Amino acid sequence: MAMSVGPADGDEDAISDINVIPLADTMLVMLIIFLVTVPVILQTVPVKLPNVRYEATTTKPENVNLSVRGDGAGGCEVYWNLTKVNSDELLERGVKKLEDQIAKVGGAENLTDETMPEAHIRGDVTTPWKCVGGAIFAMQRAGFARIGFISEPPPQAGYRAN
C-alpha cells in the first residue's frame, strides 16, 4: 500500500485524487450478491409453453367474424362482420347463430366439431385487453366452444411486400 505525501519541494497543495479501488471492490461484491440472490427470489411455476406455428385458417360459412377495437375514449367497439354491436346484441346474435346451426343440422345431437361454428376475433394492436376479453366472454356465454384469434404473421426472411 502506498501513500502520497505531496511534492518534496515544500509546495503544500491539497491532493484531490480519490482512491476508487475500494469502491470498485464493493461494487463487484454487490454484483455477485445480486447475481446469486435474484434466481432465488424469482420463483415461477414451471410451464411448457406451446410452440406456435402459423396455420392457415379454414373459413367456413357458419363461422362468426368479430372485429374488436378501442374507441379512443377507453371504450370498446365490436363489429359482427361489418355491423357494430354492443355486448347485449353480441350475446343475442351468438345465441341465435348457434340455434340456427342446431336447427340446420337437425338437432344438438347432430352437432359435430366440423359443423360447430367458431368465433374468429380480429383485435387491433392498440385495443385494450378488456375489449377482447369482453368479446371472448360474450361468445362463451352464447355457447361457442371454439374461439380463435386472427393475426397477421410477420413477413418471412427474404420476403418483400410491394
N, C-alpha and C positions, 0 to 999 in steps of 0.2 A: 504494500500500500504506500503510495507516495503522497507527499503533501507539498503544495507550492506556498512559499512564504513571501513571495514577491521579488522584485528586482534587487540585485545586490548593490546597486549604486546609491541606495538610500531614498529613492523616489517611492513614497508611500501611497500608491493608488490602490483603491479597493479592487479586489478580484471579483469579477462578475460572472465567472464560468460556473455553471451548475453541473453537478455530477449526476448524470441521468442513468447510470448503471443500476442503482437500487430501484429506480422507477421501472426500468425495463425488466428487472428480475421479478418485481412484484406483479407486473402485467402478465408475464409469462406464467407465473404460478396461478394467477386468477384464470387465465385462459385454460389451463389444464384442469382446474377445478370445474369450470363450466362445461368443458367437453365431457367430463366424466359424469356430472350430475344431470345434465339435460336428458340423456336417454332414460335415466331412472325416473325422472319427473314425468315425462311424456308417456302415458300409458294408453294404449289403444287396444281395441278388440281386433284380433286377427280375422280379417275378412279377405276372401279371394274375390277380387273384382272381375267382372266379365271382360273378355277380350272382344271389344266391339268391332264389328265389320259392317260396312255399309251394304245393305241388301236392297235390291230394287223392290219397291212397294207394288204389290199387285192391287190394282184398283178394281173393285167390284162395284156394281151399280147400287148395291144395298149399303155400302159404306157411307158414313157421315163425315163430311169435311168441315172442320171448325177452324176459324182463324181468330187468334186472340192477340190483342194489343192493348197497351195502355192509352188512356185518352189525354195524357199530359197533365192532368189535374189530380192524379192519384187514383183515378177510377179505372174501370176496365171496359173494353169493347169486345164483344164476342159476336162473330158472324157465322151463321149456319149457311154454308155456301156463300152467297153474296148478300144475305139478308141479316141485318143487325137484330140481335135478340137480347133480352135481358135474362136473368137467371131463371125466372119462372117459366118464360117461354122456352128456354133451352130444355128444361126438365120436361115440359109438356110435349115438345117436339120429339125428344128422345123416347119417351114412353109410347107416343103414337107410332114412331118408326118401328119400334120393337113389336107392338101389337099388329101393325100391318104386315110385318115379316112373318110373324107367327101364323096369321091368317093365310098368308100366301103359301106357306109350306104345309098347311093343313093341321096345325096344332103344335103346341110346345114340345110334344114328344118327338116330333119330326125335325126339330131344330138341331142341326149338327154344327161342327166347327166351320164347315165350308159355307153353310147358309146363314150363320150368325153374323149380323152386321158388326163392323168395327167403327170406332171413332178415331179419326186421324186429326191431330191437333197441330196446327202451324202457329208457332209463337214467335212474335217479333223479338229481335235481340234485346231491345230496350224494355220489354214487357216485364212488369213486376211478377214475381213468382206467385203472389196471391191470386192473380188473374188466371194463370194457367192452372193452379191448384183448384180454383173455384170451378173451372170448366171440367176438370177431371172428376171432381166430386159430384157435380150435377149429372154427368153421364153415368157414373157408377150408380147413383141413386135411381136413374132411369132404368138401369138393368143391363147396361153394356158391360160385358166381361172383358173385352179387348179394347184397350185404348193405347194408341201409339202416337209417336211424335214424328212429324215430317221435318227433316232437316236438309240442309244443303251441305254436302261434304266439301272439304277444302279441295282445291284443284290438285291433281296428281303432278308429280315432278315431271317437268318437260312439257306440260300441257299449257297452252296459251289460249285464253278466251279472247275472241275477236270482238 
